[in-house]
Amino acid sequence: MHLAFDLIGELEKALRAAADAAGLEPGSFSPGVRTSDPRHGDFQANGVLAAAKRAGKPPQPIAKAVVAQLSGDILESFEVAVAGPGFINFSAKPAMLLAWLTAHRSSTELAAGASAAHRGETWVVDYSSPNAAKQMHVGHLRSAVIGEAVSRLLAFTGARVVRDNHIGDWGTQYGKLIWACKRHLDEEAVARDPIAEFERLYKVGNTASEADPKVMEEARNELVKLQAGDPENLALWQRINTASLAAFQLIYERLGIHFDETLGESFYNDKVTRVYTELAQGGISSQSDGAQVVFHPEHPRFKTQPMIVRKSDGAANYATTDLATILYRLEHFHADCILYVVDKRQGDHFEQLFLTAGKWFAKTGRKVPKLVHVDFGTVLGEDGKPLKTRTGDNIKLKDLLDEASERAYLLVTEKSPDFPEEERRQIAEIVGTGSVQYADLSQNRASDYLFSWDKMISLDGNTAAYLLYALARIRSIFRRHGLSCGDPAAEAGADVFQTPGEIALARKLVKFSDTLRLATETLCPHFLCLYLYELAGEFSSFYNADKVIVEDPVVRARRLLLCARTLLILETGLELLGLKTLERM
């Protein structure tokens, strides 16, 4: 077997060859190999059941015929059995487990062993996307951390990933904001906290325009001047956006997030005319009450609920900009797939957007990229409602991360009071921020979840603190004995795993690649979180049962190898989720 490649890929290739040799109709058999319940082995193939149903034959004899044709390489590496109605179960032999772990000494080798399904493809991931002139709050958390984790998973498994922060830096809110800036801007407040001041000014402008039609008209005129390129308004707009991006960057650095592009709505301002023209010329759009709209007669809702692509006053909107964005990403980045990591409440918008883009591109002879709304639920407070402050305001993301760091500091100080103050603060920042990220990522993204400080920053349960502590604990084994983690000399002479603890841990480790496949295919990082939590638990069981540093050099070598690979996979997995890791804790 080619151990530097995905084990499931190797099993599926062998099963297809065996199915052909067993006389199954070519193309009728899809192996369907996945990680198995440990009671049934390490991997299970269920594809025989579907093939037997299509052929109108009982599945178990077909499964046995396929197993009889399996090659020697597979039989040398796995115990193979047919179970139930026709499942094919594979149990890795200890020698294969040792060979796989020996072959995967680095994250580079782990990446080579991951699924290559997206290798050579370009994926644009649109995430975070806050509005300029506003502070990021808890509602911005999920898009940012899920988008970063998905981007890392895709890149690790071979895709070319373009991370794009499509910020809201254009539109009607700027007329009100510029109106207020010209009349009420406090330069001292800008010097202290520019985003807080611009956010205050927007509220001033919005309140005034809603109360006075004359102010509303003046605000509209400020927007028209901005869109026409008025130097004074453009300078104010640029000042607001520069301050906004600087404030956003401070949050992104704490969360370990980076973008390849930050192309806001303003970038597409000169690209929307092409959208209007091509939709009209292709007969995709029509006029309704002075607006340019797109109906989708085949859709139960959208045949009467149109997508407005140009308002009756001639202005663009989100739909227009989003269509121009898809075209730019296709032509400039040559995107094969575009992901939108956005709140599930925007589902209707994206459904209409994707339908419209598909018809538009098909009409114009362009490739239609795969378009996916990576939706997610809401962060809830203990009252079951969206998380807010006691006064009903949105919780600022900076304040949330600061509180997480302070709570983690108390935990670190309790566990390691002898550490220097500066080191405890550094550890607390990593643990606190990581706890916020992990609490979000460990939930199924499609679901709402309850925010709980007590559960989040705890050394018990499926938390970042638990995993970071497990990682630091393994590092301490090597540090105490003056050993270098992953040093081939320390692992030289390791023989096949013997004890139940060794074998169980090794079996869990070789399933890392399939976990990556599952998390990447579904765009659901919580599958990786669950695996890492289970791996840490398996390591704890092994460590409690089997002493690592023993006199016998062969036993010591194989147990150090298990420690090193557990550390490697825990660290790689946490980094894929966007978390920073620790030397000690």
C-alpha positions as CSV (number, residue, x, y, z in Angstrom):
1,M,0.0,0.0,0.0
2,H,1.0,3.6,-0.6
3,L,1.0,4.7,3.0
4,A,1.7,8.4,2.2
5,F,-1.7,8.5,0.6
6,D,-5.3,8.4,2.0
7,L,-6.0,5.0,3.4
8,I,-9.7,5.2,2.4
9,G,-8.6,6.2,-1.1
10,E,-6.4,3.1,-1.2
11,L,-9.2,0.8,0.1
12,E,-11.7,2.2,-2.5
13,K,-9.2,1.7,-5.3
14,A,-8.6,-1.9,-4.2
15,L,-12.3,-2.6,-3.9
16,R,-13.1,-1.3,-7.4
17,A,-10.4,-3.5,-8.9
18,A,-11.8,-6.5,-6.9
19,A,-15.4,-5.7,-8.0
20,D,-14.3,-5.7,-11.6
21,A,-12.4,-9.0,-11.1
22,A,-15.5,-10.4,-9.4
23,G,-17.6,-9.6,-12.6
24,L,-19.7,-6.7,-11.3
25,E,-21.1,-4.6,-14.0
26,P,-18.5,-1.8,-14.8
27,G,-19.4,1.4,-13.1
28,S,-22.1,-0.1,-11.0
29,F,-20.1,-0.3,-7.8
30,S,-19.2,2.6,-5.5
31,P,-17.2,1.4,-2.5
32,G,-18.6,3.8,0.1
33,V,-15.7,3.3,2.6
34,R,-15.9,5.3,5.8
35,T,-14.5,5.2,9.3
36,S,-16.3,2.4,11.2
37,D,-17.5,1.9,14.7
38,P,-14.5,0.3,16.5
39,R,-16.5,-2.8,17.3
40,H,-16.7,-3.5,13.5
41,G,-13.2,-2.7,12.6
42,D,-11.5,0.5,11.5
43,F,-13.2,1.1,8.1
44,Q,-16.4,-0.2,6.6
45,A,-17.5,-0.4,2.9
46,N,-21.3,-0.4,2.3
47,G,-21.3,0.0,-1.5
48,V,-22.2,-3.7,-2.1
49,L,-25.7,-3.1,-0.9
50,A,-26.5,-0.5,-3.5
51,A,-24.8,-2.6,-6.3
52,A,-26.8,-5.7,-5.3
53,K,-30.1,-3.8,-5.2
54,R,-29.4,-2.5,-8.8
55,A,-28.6,-6.0,-9.9
56,G,-31.5,-7.6,-8.1
57,K,-29.3,-10.0,-6.2
58,P,-28.6,-10.8,-2.5
59,P,-25.7,-8.6,-1.3
60,Q,-23.7,-11.0,0.9
61,P,-22.6,-13.4,-1.8
62,I,-21.5,-10.4,-3.9
63,A,-19.6,-9.0,-0.9
64,K,-17.8,-12.3,-0.4
65,A,-17.0,-12.5,-4.1
66,V,-15.5,-9.0,-4.0
67,V,-13.4,-9.9,-0.9
68,A,-12.1,-13.0,-2.6
69,Q,-10.6,-10.8,-5.3
70,L,-8.8,-8.4,-3.0
71,S,-5.1,-8.0,-3.7
72,G,-2.3,-9.2,-1.5
73,D,-1.3,-5.7,-0.4
74,I,-4.7,-5.1,1.2
75,L,-4.8,-8.5,2.9
76,E,-1.3,-8.0,4.3
77,S,-2.4,-4.8,5.9
78,F,-6.0,-5.5,7.0
79,E,-8.1,-8.2,8.4
80,V,-11.2,-8.3,6.1
81,A,-14.6,-9.7,7.0
82,V,-18.1,-9.6,5.5
83,A,-20.8,-8.8,8.1
84,G,-24.5,-8.3,8.2
85,P,-26.3,-8.0,4.9
86,G,-23.1,-7.3,3.0
87,F,-20.9,-4.8,4.8
88,I,-17.1,-5.3,4.2
89,N,-15.2,-4.5,7.4
90,F,-11.4,-3.7,7.5
91,S,-9.4,-4.0,10.7
92,A,-5.9,-2.6,10.4
93,K,-3.2,-5.0,11.4
94,P,-0.7,-3.7,14.0
95,A,2.1,-3.8,11.4
96,M,0.1,-1.6,9.1
97,L,-0.6,0.8,11.9
98,L,3.1,1.1,12.7
99,A,4.0,1.5,9.1
100,W,1.4,4.3,8.6
101,L,2.6,6.2,11.7
102,T,6.2,5.8,10.8
103,A,5.4,7.3,7.3
104,H,3.6,10.3,8.7
105,R,6.1,12.3,10.7
106,S,5.1,15.9,9.7
107,S,2.1,17.9,8.8
108,T,3.3,17.9,5.2
109,E,3.1,14.1,5.1
110,L,-0.3,14.3,6.8
111,A,-1.5,16.6,4.0
112,A,-0.1,14.2,1.4
113,G,-2.2,11.5,3.0
114,A,-5.4,13.6,2.9
115,S,-8.1,13.3,0.3
116,A,-7.1,14.9,-3.0
117,A,-10.7,15.6,-4.1
118,H,-10.1,19.3,-4.5
119,R,-6.5,19.3,-5.6
120,G,-6.0,21.7,-8.5
121,E,-9.3,23.6,-7.9
122,T,-9.7,27.2,-6.9
123,W,-12.1,28.0,-4.1
124,V,-13.1,31.5,-3.1
125,V,-14.2,31.8,0.5
126,D,-16.3,34.9,1.3
127,Y,-16.4,35.3,5.1
128,S,-16.5,37.8,8.0
129,S,-17.6,40.8,5.8
130,P,-18.4,43.3,8.6
131,N,-19.7,46.8,7.8
132,A,-17.3,49.7,7.9
133,A,-17.7,52.4,10.6
134,K,-19.1,49.8,13.0
135,Q,-17.4,47.8,15.7
136,M,-17.4,44.0,15.2
137,H,-19.7,42.3,17.7
138,V,-20.6,38.8,18.8
139,G,-22.8,38.4,15.7
140,H,-19.6,38.6,13.5
141,L,-17.9,35.7,15.4
142,R,-19.3,32.7,13.6
143,S,-18.7,33.8,10.0
144,A,-15.1,34.7,10.9
145,V,-14.1,31.5,12.7
146,I,-16.0,29.1,10.5
147,G,-14.8,30.8,7.4
148,E,-11.2,30.6,8.5
149,A,-11.4,26.9,9.6
150,V,-13.1,26.0,6.3
151,S,-10.4,27.9,4.3
152,R,-7.6,26.1,6.2
153,L,-9.2,22.7,5.7
154,L,-9.6,23.2,2.0
155,A,-6.0,24.5,1.6
156,F,-4.6,21.6,3.6
157,T,-6.4,19.1,1.3
158,G,-5.0,20.6,-1.8
159,A,-7.3,23.4,-3.0
160,R,-6.1,26.8,-4.0
161,V,-8.0,29.0,-1.6
162,V,-8.7,32.8,-2.1
163,R,-9.9,34.3,1.2
164,D,-12.0,37.4,0.4
165,N,-13.4,39.8,3.1
166,H,-16.3,41.4,1.2
167,I,-16.7,44.4,3.6
168,G,-19.7,46.7,3.6
169,D,-18.0,50.0,2.6
170,W,-20.6,51.6,0.3
171,G,-24.3,52.4,0.2
172,T,-27.0,54.5,1.7
173,Q,-25.5,54.5,5.3
174,Y,-22.6,56.7,4.1
175,G,-24.9,59.6,3.2
176,K,-26.1,59.8,6.8
177,L,-22.7,59.2,8.2
178,I,-21.0,61.9,6.1
179,W,-23.8,64.3,6.9
180,A,-23.1,63.7,10.6
181,C,-19.3,63.9,10.2
182,K,-19.5,67.3,8.7
183,R,-21.6,68.7,11.6
184,H,-20.7,66.7,14.7
185,L,-17.3,65.0,14.4
186,D,-15.2,65.1,17.6
187,E,-11.5,64.9,16.6
188,E,-10.4,64.0,20.2
189,A,-12.9,61.1,20.2
190,V,-11.6,60.0,16.8
191,A,-8.0,60.0,18.2
192,R,-9.1,57.8,21.2
193,D,-11.3,55.3,19.4
194,P,-12.2,56.1,15.7
195,I,-14.7,53.3,15.2
196,A,-16.6,54.2,18.4
197,E,-16.8,57.8,17.2
198,F,-17.9,56.9,13.6
199,E,-20.5,54.5,15.0
200,R,-21.8,57.3,17.3
201,L,-22.0,59.6,14.3
202,Y,-23.9,57.1,12.2
203,K,-26.5,56.9,15.0
204,V,-26.7,60.7,15.1
205,G,-27.2,60.9,11.3
206,N,-29.7,58.1,11.3
207,T,-31.8,59.5,14.1
208,A,-31.8,63.0,12.6
209,S,-32.7,61.8,9.1
210,E,-35.6,59.7,10.4
211,A,-36.9,62.7,12.4
212,D,-36.5,65.4,9.7
213,P,-37.2,64.9,6.0
214,K,-34.9,67.9,5.2
215,V,-32.0,66.0,6.9
216,M,-32.9,62.9,4.9
217,E,-32.7,64.8,1.7
218,E,-29.4,66.4,2.7
219,A,-28.0,62.9,3.5
220,R,-29.1,61.6,0.1
221,N,-27.3,64.5,-1.5
222,E,-24.1,63.6,0.4
223,L,-24.4,60.1,-0.9
224,V,-24.9,61.3,-4.5
225,K,-21.8,63.6,-4.1
226,L,-19.8,60.6,-2.8
227,Q,-20.9,58.4,-5.7
228,A,-20.1,61.2,-8.1
229,G,-16.5,61.4,-6.8
230,D,-16.7,64.6,-4.7
231,P,-13.2,65.1,-3.2
232,E,-14.3,66.1,0.3
233,N,-16.8,63.2,0.6
234,L,-14.3,60.7,-0.9
235,A,-11.7,61.8,1.7
236,L,-14.1,61.3,4.5
237,W,-15.1,57.9,3.1
238,Q,-11.5,56.9,2.9
239,R,-10.8,58.0,6.4
240,I,-13.7,56.0,7.8
241,N,-12.7,52.9,5.9
242,T,-9.0,53.1,6.8
243,A,-9.9,53.3,10.5
244,S,-12.4,50.5,10.1
245,L,-9.9,48.1,8.5
246,A,-7.3,48.9,11.2
247,A,-9.8,48.1,13.9
248,F,-10.9,44.9,12.2
249,Q,-7.3,43.8,11.8
250,L,-6.7,43.9,15.5
251,I,-9.5,41.4,16.0
252,Y,-8.4,39.2,13.1
253,E,-4.8,39.0,14.5
254,R,-6.2,37.7,17.8
255,L,-8.3,35.1,16.0
256,G,-5.4,34.1,13.7
257,I,-7.4,35.1,10.6
258,H,-5.9,36.5,7.4
259,F,-7.4,37.4,4.1
260,D,-5.9,37.3,0.6
261,E,-8.3,40.0,-0.6
262,T,-10.4,42.7,1.0
263,L,-12.6,43.8,-1.9
264,G,-15.6,45.6,-0.4
265,E,-18.8,46.7,-2.1
266,S,-17.2,49.9,-3.3
267,F,-14.8,47.9,-5.5
268,Y,-17.7,46.7,-7.6
269,N,-19.3,50.2,-8.0
270,D,-18.1,50.5,-11.6
271,K,-18.9,46.9,-12.5
272,V,-22.7,46.9,-12.0
273,T,-23.6,48.4,-15.4
274,R,-22.5,45.2,-17.0
275,V,-24.8,43.3,-14.8
276,Y,-27.8,45.4,-15.8
277,T,-27.0,45.3,-19.5
278,E,-26.4,41.5,-19.7
279,L,-29.4,40.5,-17.7
280,A,-31.6,42.7,-19.8
281,Q,-30.1,41.7,-23.1
282,G,-30.4,38.0,-22.2
283,G,-34.1,38.3,-21.3
284,I,-33.4,37.3,-17.7
285,S,-34.6,40.5,-16.1
286,S,-37.7,42.6,-16.7
287,Q,-39.1,45.9,-15.5
288,S,-41.5,46.1,-12.6
289,D,-42.7,49.4,-11.1
290,G,-39.6,51.1,-12.5
291,A,-37.2,48.6,-11.1
292,Q,-35.1,46.0,-12.9
293,V,-36.1,42.6,-11.4
294,V,-35.6,38.8,-12.0
295,F,-38.4,36.4,-11.5
296,H,-37.9,32.6,-11.3
297,P,-41.2,31.1,-12.4
298,E,-40.1,27.5,-11.7
299,H,-39.6,28.3,-8.0
300,P,-42.6,28.2,-5.7
301,R,-41.7,31.4,-3.9
302,F,-39.6,33.3,-6.4
303,K,-42.1,33.3,-9.2
304,T,-44.0,36.1,-7.4
305,Q,-41.1,37.3,-5.1
306,P,-38.6,38.9,-7.5
307,M,-34.9,39.6,-7.0
308,I,-34.5,43.4,-7.4
309,V,-31.2,44.1,-9.2
310,R,-31.7,47.8,-9.8
311,K,-34.0,49.9,-7.7
312,S,-36.6,52.3,-9.2
313,D,-34.3,55.3,-8.5
314,G,-31.6,53.6,-10.5
315,A,-29.4,52.7,-7.6
316,A,-27.7,49.3,-7.1
317,N,-28.2,47.1,-4.1
318,Y,-26.7,44.0,-2.5
319,A,-28.1,41.7,-5.2
320,T,-26.4,43.8,-7.9
321,T,-23.1,43.9,-6.1
322,D,-23.2,40.2,-5.4
323,L,-23.8,39.3,-9.0
324,A,-20.9,41.6,-10.1
325,T,-18.8,39.9,-7.5
326,I,-19.5,36.4,-8.8
327,L,-18.5,37.5,-12.3
328,Y,-15.3,39.1,-11.1
329,R,-14.4,36.0,-9.1
330,L,-14.9,33.8,-12.1
331,E,-13.0,36.0,-14.5
332,H,-10.2,37.2,-12.2
333,F,-9.6,34.2,-9.8
334,H,-11.0,31.5,-12.2
335,A,-13.1,30.2,-9.3
336,D,-14.3,26.6,-9.5
337,C,-16.4,27.1,-6.3
338,I,-17.4,30.1,-4.2
339,L,-18.4,29.7,-0.6
340,Y,-20.5,32.3,1.3
341,V,-20.1,31.9,5.0
342,V,-23.2,33.8,6.1
343,D,-26.0,33.6,8.6
344,K,-28.7,31.1,7.6
345,R,-31.3,33.9,7.8
346,Q,-29.9,35.1,4.4
347,G,-30.9,31.8,2.8
348,D,-33.5,33.3,0.5
349,H,-31.1,36.0,-0.8
350,F,-28.5,33.4,-1.7
351,E,-31.0,31.0,-3.3
352,Q,-32.2,33.8,-5.6
353,L,-28.7,35.0,-6.2
354,F,-27.5,31.5,-7.2
355,L,-30.5,30.9,-9.5
356,T,-30.0,34.3,-11.2
357,A,-26.2,33.8,-11.7
358,G,-26.8,30.3,-13.1
359,K,-29.2,31.5,-15.7
360,W,-27.1,34.6,-16.5
361,F,-23.8,32.6,-17.0
362,A,-25.5,29.9,-19.0
363,K,-27.1,32.5,-21.3
364,T,-23.7,34.2,-21.9
365,G,-21.8,30.9,-22.3
366,R,-19.7,31.2,-19.2
367,K,-18.8,28.4,-16.9
368,V,-21.1,28.4,-13.9
369,P,-19.0,28.0,-10.7
370,K,-20.3,25.9,-7.9
371,L,-22.0,28.4,-5.5
372,V,-22.5,27.3,-1.9
373,H,-24.2,29.1,1.1
374,V,-22.3,27.8,4.1
375,D,-25.0,28.8,6.6
376,F,-24.9,28.9,10.4
377,G,-27.1,29.4,13.4
378,T,-27.1,32.1,16.1
379,V,-25.1,32.5,19.3
380,L,-27.7,32.4,22.1
381,G,-27.6,33.7,25.7
382,E,-28.8,31.8,28.7
383,D,-32.3,33.2,28.0
384,G,-32.3,31.3,24.7
385,K,-32.3,34.6,22.7
386,P,-29.4,36.1,20.6
387,L,-26.6,36.9,22.9
388,K,-26.6,40.6,24.1
389,T,-25.5,42.8,27.0
390,R,-27.9,43.3,29.9
391,T,-28.9,46.6,28.3
392,G,-29.9,44.8,25.1
393,D,-26.9,46.0,23.0
394,N,-24.7,43.8,20.9
395,I,-21.6,42.5,22.8
396,K,-18.5,43.9,21.1
397,L,-16.2,41.1,19.9
398,K,-13.2,42.8,21.5
399,D,-14.9,42.9,24.9
400,L,-15.8,39.2,24.5
401,L,-12.2,38.2,23.7
402,D,-10.9,40.4,26.6
403,E,-13.2,38.7,29.1
404,A,-12.3,35.2,27.8
405,S,-8.6,36.1,28.3
406,E,-9.2,37.3,31.8
407,R,-11.2,34.2,32.7
408,A,-8.5,32.0,31.2
409,Y,-5.9,33.9,33.3
410,L,-7.7,32.8,36.5
411,L,-7.7,29.2,35.3
412,V,-4.0,29.3,34.4
413,T,-3.0,31.0,37.6
414,E,-4.9,28.4,39.6
415,K,-3.2,25.5,37.8
416,S,0.3,27.0,37.3
417,P,0.9,29.7,39.9
418,D,4.6,29.4,39.6
419,F,4.7,30.5,36.0
420,P,5.9,34.1,35.5
421,E,3.2,36.7,35.2
422,E,4.0,37.5,31.5
423,E,3.9,33.9,30.5
424,R,0.6,33.3,32.3
425,R,-0.9,36.3,30.4
426,Q,0.4,34.9,27.1
427,I,-1.0,31.5,27.8
428,A,-4.3,33.1,29.0
429,E,-4.7,34.9,25.7
430,I,-4.2,31.7,23.7
431,V,-6.5,29.7,25.9
432,G,-9.2,32.4,26.2
433,T,-9.3,33.3,22.5
434,G,-9.1,29.6,21.5
435,S,-11.9,28.8,23.9
436,V,-14.2,31.2,22.1
437,Q,-13.2,29.9,18.7
438,Y,-13.5,26.2,19.7
439,A,-16.8,26.6,21.5
440,D,-18.2,27.9,18.2
441,L,-16.5,25.4,15.9
442,S,-17.3,22.4,18.0
443,Q,-21.0,22.9,17.4
444,N,-22.8,21.8,14.2
445,R,-22.6,25.1,12.3
446,A,-26.2,24.8,11.1
447,S,-27.5,24.9,14.7
448,D,-27.9,27.7,17.2
449,Y,-25.8,27.2,20.3
450,L,-25.9,28.4,23.9
451,F,-22.9,30.5,25.0
452,S,-21.7,29.4,28.5
453,W,-18.5,30.7,30.0
454,D,-18.4,27.9,32.6
455,K,-18.5,25.2,29.9
456,M,-16.3,27.1,27.5
457,I,-13.2,27.7,29.6
458,S,-12.9,24.4,31.4
459,L,-10.4,21.6,31.6
460,D,-13.2,19.1,31.5
461,G,-15.2,18.2,28.4
462,N,-14.8,19.0,24.7
463,T,-13.1,22.4,25.1
464,A,-10.0,24.2,23.8
465,A,-8.5,24.2,27.3
466,Y,-8.8,20.5,27.5
467,L,-7.1,19.9,24.2
468,L,-4.4,22.5,24.7
469,Y,-3.7,20.9,28.1
470,A,-3.4,17.5,26.5
471,L,-1.0,18.9,23.9
472,A,1.1,20.6,26.6
473,R,1.1,17.4,28.7
474,I,2.6,15.4,25.8
475,R,5.2,18.1,25.2
476,S,6.2,17.8,28.9
477,I,7.0,14.1,28.5
478,F,9.7,14.9,26.0
479,R,10.9,18.0,27.8
480,R,11.3,16.1,31.2
481,H,13.5,13.5,29.6
482,G,15.5,15.7,27.3
483,L,14.1,14.3,24.2
484,S,13.1,15.9,20.9
485,C,9.5,15.2,19.8
486,G,9.5,13.2,16.5
487,D,13.2,12.5,16.6
488,P,13.7,9.4,14.4
489,A,16.5,8.2,16.7
490,A,14.0,8.1,19.7
491,E,11.6,6.0,17.6
492,A,14.2,3.7,16.0
493,G,13.7,0.0,16.7
494,A,9.9,0.4,17.5
495,D,8.1,-2.9,16.9
496,V,4.4,-3.5,16.3
497,F,2.0,-2.3,19.0
498,Q,1.1,-4.9,21.6
499,T,-1.1,-3.6,24.4
500,P,-4.8,-2.7,24.1
501,G,-4.0,0.9,24.9
502,E,-1.3,1.1,22.3
503,I,-3.4,-0.5,19.6
504,A,-6.5,1.6,20.4
505,L,-4.5,4.9,20.2
506,A,-2.8,3.8,16.9
507,R,-6.2,2.9,15.4
508,K,-7.5,6.4,16.3
509,L,-4.5,8.1,14.8
510,V,-4.8,6.5,11.4
511,K,-8.4,7.8,11.1
512,F,-7.3,11.4,11.0
513,S,-7.4,11.5,7.2
514,D,-10.9,10.3,7.0
515,T,-11.9,12.9,9.6
516,L,-10.4,15.6,7.3
517,R,-12.3,14.2,4.4
518,L,-15.6,14.3,6.2
519,A,-15.0,17.8,7.7
520,T,-14.0,19.2,4.3
521,E,-16.7,17.5,2.2
522,T,-19.4,18.7,4.5
523,L,-17.7,22.1,5.3
524,C,-18.4,21.3,9.0
525,P,-15.4,21.8,11.3
526,H,-17.2,20.2,14.2
527,F,-16.3,16.8,12.9
528,L,-12.6,17.6,13.3
529,C,-13.3,19.0,16.8
530,L,-15.0,15.8,17.9
531,Y,-12.2,13.6,16.5
532,L,-9.5,15.7,18.4
533,Y,-11.5,15.4,21.6
534,E,-11.8,11.6,21.2
535,L,-8.1,11.4,20.3
536,A,-7.1,13.3,23.5
537,G,-9.3,10.9,25.5
538,E,-7.7,7.9,23.8
539,F,-4.3,9.2,24.6
540,S,-5.2,9.7,28.2
541,S,-6.3,6.1,28.5
542,F,-3.1,4.9,26.9
543,Y,-0.9,7.1,29.1
544,N,-2.7,5.9,32.3
545,A,-2.3,2.3,31.3
546,D,1.1,2.2,29.7
547,K,4.2,3.8,31.1
548,V,6.1,5.6,28.3
549,I,9.7,5.9,29.6
550,V,10.6,2.2,30.3
551,E,13.9,0.3,30.4
552,D,13.1,-1.8,27.3
553,P,14.3,0.3,24.3
554,V,11.9,-1.3,21.9
555,V,8.8,-0.7,24.0
556,R,10.0,2.9,24.8
557,A,10.5,3.6,21.1
558,R,7.1,2.6,20.1
559,R,5.4,4.5,22.9
560,L,7.4,7.6,22.2
561,L,6.3,7.2,18.5
562,L,2.7,7.1,19.7
563,C,3.2,10.2,21.8
564,A,4.9,12.1,19.0
565,R,2.1,11.3,16.4
566,T,-0.6,12.2,18.9
567,L,1.1,15.5,19.5
568,L,1.5,16.1,15.7
569,I,-2.1,15.4,14.9
570,L,-3.5,17.4,17.9
571,E,-1.4,20.3,16.9
572,T,-2.2,20.0,13.2
573,G,-5.9,19.7,13.9
574,L,-6.0,22.7,16.2
575,E,-4.1,24.8,13.7
576,L,-6.6,23.8,11.0
577,L,-9.3,25.1,13.2
578,G,-7.4,28.4,13.5
579,L,-6.3,28.0,17.1
580,K,-2.8,28.8,18.4
581,T,-1.0,26.2,20.4
582,L,1.2,26.1,23.5
583,E,4.5,24.8,24.7
584,R,3.3,24.4,28.2
585,M,0.3,25.2,30.3
